[in-house]
Amino acid sequence: LAYELGVKAGLAENRLQFNVAGFYYDYTDKQISVYFADPIYTALRRLQNVPESKAYGIDAEATWRVTDAFTLNLAATNLHTEVINYQGTNGNGLPQLYDGVPFPNSPEWQASITGSYDAPISERLGLQATLNYRWQSETASDLSEGPAFRVDAFGTLNGSIGLYDLNGRWKLNAWGRNLTDEYYW
């Protein structure tokens, strides 16, 4: 069951769009990657239905059309996830109660900022350029939250630049991801 309450507001003669929403998800039998005991390998991973879990938080976004050619977008999410009273198996093949443990790969905070420029540069050509920075707080890649499965907070800078025909016949883009060569996994 999903519950959401929010506002979408066009402001400043619709040059600013602001959206904010609070949400609550009540899960029954959510599939999560977990371990199961194995007589040869001690523990192996599989998808399993976790009987009860929940997620809630707030999501906000603002898009500001600064000029006719330049748009700025800001977004942020605060997320809380939780497995409730799940009796499972840990990475050592032993029984373990998971209660209050966050979902794997579910950082508490995520944020991004994106600037986009798009305008004609001649009678036939347009220029499009985008720069985006995305950040997330630390998380864990499995339920155990052990140090081997910790994912540190990280941010990446991505960008693209392109030329296009104003009649829409062709477009040429170059893009790059993780332009600052941030190490993450």
Contacts in CASP RR format, 6 or more apart in sequence:
PFRMAT RR
TARGET T0000
AUTHOR 0000-0000-0000
METHOD contacts of the structure
MODEL  1
LAYELGVKAGLAENRLQFNVAGFYYDYTDKQISVYFADPIYTALRRLQNV
PESKAYGIDAEATWRVTDAFTLNLAATNLHTEVINYQGTNGNGLPQLYDG
VPFPNSPEWQASITGSYDAPISERLGLQATLNYRWQSETASDLSEGPAFR
VDAFGTLNGSIGLYDLNGRWKLNAWGRNLTDEYYW
1 25 0 8 1.000
1 26 0 8 1.000
2 23 0 8 1.000
2 24 0 8 1.000
2 25 0 8 1.000
2 26 0 8 1.000
3 23 0 8 1.000
3 24 0 8 1.000
3 25 0 8 1.000
3 26 0 8 1.000
4 21 0 8 1.000
4 22 0 8 1.000
4 23 0 8 1.000
4 24 0 8 1.000
5 21 0 8 1.000
5 22 0 8 1.000
5 23 0 8 1.000
6 19 0 8 1.000
6 20 0 8 1.000
6 21 0 8 1.000
6 22 0 8 1.000
7 18 0 8 1.000
7 19 0 8 1.000
7 20 0 8 1.000
7 21 0 8 1.000
8 17 0 8 1.000
8 18 0 8 1.000
8 19 0 8 1.000
9 17 0 8 1.000
9 18 0 8 1.000
9 19 0 8 1.000
10 16 0 8 1.000
10 17 0 8 1.000
10 18 0 8 1.000
11 17 0 8 1.000
11 18 0 8 1.000
15 64 0 8 1.000
15 65 0 8 1.000
15 66 0 8 1.000
16 62 0 8 1.000
16 63 0 8 1.000
16 64 0 8 1.000
16 65 0 8 1.000
17 61 0 8 1.000
17 62 0 8 1.000
17 63 0 8 1.000
17 64 0 8 1.000
18 60 0 8 1.000
18 61 0 8 1.000
18 62 0 8 1.000
19 59 0 8 1.000
19 60 0 8 1.000
19 61 0 8 1.000
19 62 0 8 1.000
20 58 0 8 1.000
20 59 0 8 1.000
20 60 0 8 1.000
20 61 0 8 1.000
21 58 0 8 1.000
21 59 0 8 1.000
21 60 0 8 1.000
22 56 0 8 1.000
22 57 0 8 1.000
22 58 0 8 1.000
22 59 0 8 1.000
23 55 0 8 1.000
23 56 0 8 1.000
23 57 0 8 1.000
23 58 0 8 1.000
23 59 0 8 1.000
24 54 0 8 1.000
24 55 0 8 1.000
24 56 0 8 1.000
24 57 0 8 1.000
25 54 0 8 1.000
25 55 0 8 1.000
25 56 0 8 1.000
26 54 0 8 1.000
27 50 0 8 1.000
27 52 0 8 1.000
27 53 0 8 1.000
27 54 0 8 1.000
27 55 0 8 1.000
28 51 0 8 1.000
28 52 0 8 1.000
29 49 0 8 1.000
29 50 0 8 1.000
29 51 0 8 1.000
30 49 0 8 1.000
30 50 0 8 1.000
30 53 0 8 1.000
31 47 0 8 1.000
31 48 0 8 1.000
31 49 0 8 1.000
31 50 0 8 1.000
32 47 0 8 1.000
32 48 0 8 1.000
32 50 0 8 1.000
32 53 0 8 1.000
32 83 0 8 1.000
32 103 0 8 1.000
32 104 0 8 1.000
32 143 0 8 1.000
33 45 0 8 1.000
33 46 0 8 1.000
33 47 0 8 1.000
33 48 0 8 1.000
33 104 0 8 1.000
33 142 0 8 1.000
34 45 0 8 1.000
34 46 0 8 1.000
34 47 0 8 1.000
34 48 0 8 1.000
34 50 0 8 1.000
34 88 0 8 1.000
34 89 0 8 1.000
34 142 0 8 1.000
34 143 0 8 1.000
35 43 0 8 1.000
35 44 0 8 1.000
35 45 0 8 1.000
35 46 0 8 1.000
35 88 0 8 1.000
35 89 0 8 1.000
35 90 0 8 1.000
35 91 0 8 1.000
35 93 0 8 1.000
35 142 0 8 1.000
36 43 0 8 1.000
36 44 0 8 1.000
36 45 0 8 1.000
36 46 0 8 1.000
36 48 0 8 1.000
36 89 0 8 1.000
37 43 0 8 1.000
37 89 0 8 1.000
37 93 0 8 1.000
37 94 0 8 1.000
38 44 0 8 1.000
38 93 0 8 1.000
42 91 0 8 1.000
42 92 0 8 1.000
42 93 0 8 1.000
43 89 0 8 1.000
43 90 0 8 1.000
43 91 0 8 1.000
43 92 0 8 1.000
43 93 0 8 1.000
45 142 0 8 1.000
50 83 0 8 1.000
50 86 0 8 1.000
50 98 0 8 1.000
51 84 0 8 1.000
51 85 0 8 1.000
51 86 0 8 1.000
52 83 0 8 1.000
52 84 0 8 1.000
52 85 0 8 1.000
52 86 0 8 1.000
53 81 0 8 1.000
53 82 0 8 1.000
53 83 0 8 1.000
53 84 0 8 1.000
53 86 0 8 1.000
53 103 0 8 1.000
54 81 0 8 1.000
54 82 0 8 1.000
54 84 0 8 1.000
55 79 0 8 1.000
55 80 0 8 1.000
55 81 0 8 1.000
55 82 0 8 1.000
55 103 0 8 1.000
55 106 0 8 1.000
56 79 0 8 1.000
56 80 0 8 1.000
57 77 0 8 1.000
57 78 0 8 1.000
57 79 0 8 1.000
57 80 0 8 1.000
58 77 0 8 1.000
58 78 0 8 1.000
59 75 0 8 1.000
59 76 0 8 1.000
59 77 0 8 1.000
59 78 0 8 1.000
60 75 0 8 1.000
60 76 0 8 1.000
60 77 0 8 1.000
61 73 0 8 1.000
61 74 0 8 1.000
61 75 0 8 1.000
61 76 0 8 1.000
62 73 0 8 1.000
62 74 0 8 1.000
62 75 0 8 1.000
63 71 0 8 1.000
63 72 0 8 1.000
63 73 0 8 1.000
64 71 0 8 1.000
64 72 0 8 1.000
64 73 0 8 1.000
64 74 0 8 1.000
65 71 0 8 1.000
66 72 0 8 1.000
68 119 0 8 1.000
69 117 0 8 1.000
69 118 0 8 1.000
69 119 0 8 1.000
70 115 0 8 1.000
70 116 0 8 1.000
70 117 0 8 1.000
71 115 0 8 1.000
71 116 0 8 1.000
71 118 0 8 1.000
72 113 0 8 1.000
72 114 0 8 1.000
72 115 0 8 1.000
72 116 0 8 1.000
73 112 0 8 1.000
73 113 0 8 1.000
73 114 0 8 1.000
73 115 0 8 1.000
73 116 0 8 1.000
74 111 0 8 1.000
74 112 0 8 1.000
74 113 0 8 1.000
75 111 0 8 1.000
75 112 0 8 1.000
75 113 0 8 1.000
76 109 0 8 1.000
76 110 0 8 1.000
76 111 0 8 1.000
76 112 0 8 1.000
77 109 0 8 1.000
77 110 0 8 1.000
77 111 0 8 1.000
78 108 0 8 1.000
78 109 0 8 1.000
79 106 0 8 1.000
79 107 0 8 1.000
79 108 0 8 1.000
79 109 0 8 1.000
79 110 0 8 1.000
80 102 0 8 1.000
80 108 0 8 1.000
81 102 0 8 1.000
81 103 0 8 1.000
81 106 0 8 1.000
82 100 0 8 1.000
82 101 0 8 1.000
82 102 0 8 1.000
82 103 0 8 1.000
83 98 0 8 1.000
83 99 0 8 1.000
83 100 0 8 1.000
83 101 0 8 1.000
83 102 0 8 1.000
83 103 0 8 1.000
83 143 0 8 1.000
84 99 0 8 1.000
84 100 0 8 1.000
85 97 0 8 1.000
85 99 0 8 1.000
86 97 0 8 1.000
86 98 0 8 1.000
86 99 0 8 1.000
87 95 0 8 1.000
87 96 0 8 1.000
87 97 0 8 1.000
87 98 0 8 1.000
88 95 0 8 1.000
88 96 0 8 1.000
88 97 0 8 1.000
88 98 0 8 1.000
89 95 0 8 1.000
89 96 0 8 1.000
90 96 0 8 1.000
90 144 0 8 1.000
91 144 0 8 1.000
96 144 0 8 1.000
98 143 0 8 1.000
101 143 0 8 1.000
101 145 0 8 1.000
102 108 0 8 1.000
102 139 0 8 1.000
102 140 0 8 1.000
102 145 0 8 1.000
104 139 0 8 1.000
104 140 0 8 1.000
104 141 0 8 1.000
104 142 0 8 1.000
104 143 0 8 1.000
105 139 0 8 1.000
105 140 0 8 1.000
105 141 0 8 1.000
105 151 0 8 1.000
106 139 0 8 1.000
107 136 0 8 1.000
107 137 0 8 1.000
107 138 0 8 1.000
107 139 0 8 1.000
107 151 0 8 1.000
107 153 0 8 1.000
108 137 0 8 1.000
108 139 0 8 1.000
109 135 0 8 1.000
109 136 0 8 1.000
109 137 0 8 1.000
110 134 0 8 1.000
110 135 0 8 1.000
110 136 0 8 1.000
110 137 0 8 1.000
111 134 0 8 1.000
111 135 0 8 1.000
111 136 0 8 1.000
112 132 0 8 1.000
112 133 0 8 1.000
112 134 0 8 1.000
112 135 0 8 1.000
113 132 0 8 1.000
113 133 0 8 1.000
114 130 0 8 1.000
114 131 0 8 1.000
114 132 0 8 1.000
114 133 0 8 1.000
115 130 0 8 1.000
115 131 0 8 1.000
115 132 0 8 1.000
116 128 0 8 1.000
116 129 0 8 1.000
116 130 0 8 1.000
117 127 0 8 1.000
117 128 0 8 1.000
117 129 0 8 1.000
117 130 0 8 1.000
118 126 0 8 1.000
118 127 0 8 1.000
118 128 0 8 1.000
118 129 0 8 1.000
119 126 0 8 1.000
119 127 0 8 1.000
120 126 0 8 1.000
120 127 0 8 1.000
120 166 0 8 1.000
121 127 0 8 1.000
123 166 0 8 1.000
124 165 0 8 1.000
124 166 0 8 1.000
124 167 0 8 1.000
125 163 0 8 1.000
125 164 0 8 1.000
125 165 0 8 1.000
125 166 0 8 1.000
126 163 0 8 1.000
126 164 0 8 1.000
126 165 0 8 1.000
126 166 0 8 1.000
127 161 0 8 1.000
127 162 0 8 1.000
127 163 0 8 1.000
128 160 0 8 1.000
128 161 0 8 1.000
128 162 0 8 1.000
128 163 0 8 1.000
128 164 0 8 1.000
128 173 0 8 1.000
129 159 0 8 1.000
129 160 0 8 1.000
129 161 0 8 1.000
129 162 0 8 1.000
130 159 0 8 1.000
130 160 0 8 1.000
130 161 0 8 1.000
131 157 0 8 1.000
131 158 0 8 1.000
131 159 0 8 1.000
132 157 0 8 1.000
132 158 0 8 1.000
132 159 0 8 1.000
133 155 0 8 1.000
133 156 0 8 1.000
133 157 0 8 1.000
133 158 0 8 1.000
134 155 0 8 1.000
134 156 0 8 1.000
134 158 0 8 1.000
135 153 0 8 1.000
135 154 0 8 1.000
135 155 0 8 1.000
136 153 0 8 1.000
136 154 0 8 1.000
136 155 0 8 1.000
137 153 0 8 1.000
138 150 0 8 1.000
138 151 0 8 1.000
138 152 0 8 1.000
138 153 0 8 1.000
139 150 0 8 1.000
139 151 0 8 1.000
140 146 0 8 1.000
140 149 0 8 1.000
140 150 0 8 1.000
140 151 0 8 1.000
141 149 0 8 1.000
141 150 0 8 1.000
141 151 0 8 1.000
142 149 0 8 1.000
151 184 0 8 1.000
151 185 0 8 1.000
152 184 0 8 1.000
154 182 0 8 1.000
154 183 0 8 1.000
154 184 0 8 1.000
155 182 0 8 1.000
155 184 0 8 1.000
156 177 0 8 1.000
156 178 0 8 1.000
156 179 0 8 1.000
156 180 0 8 1.000
156 182 0 8 1.000
156 184 0 8 1.000
157 178 0 8 1.000
157 179 0 8 1.000
157 180 0 8 1.000
157 182 0 8 1.000
158 175 0 8 1.000
158 176 0 8 1.000
158 177 0 8 1.000
158 178 0 8 1.000
158 179 0 8 1.000
159 175 0 8 1.000
159 176 0 8 1.000
159 177 0 8 1.000
159 179 0 8 1.000
160 173 0 8 1.000
160 174 0 8 1.000
160 175 0 8 1.000
160 176 0 8 1.000
161 173 0 8 1.000
161 174 0 8 1.000
161 175 0 8 1.000
162 171 0 8 1.000
162 172 0 8 1.000
162 173 0 8 1.000
162 174 0 8 1.000
163 171 0 8 1.000
163 172 0 8 1.000
164 170 0 8 1.000
164 171 0 8 1.000
164 172 0 8 1.000
165 171 0 8 1.000
END
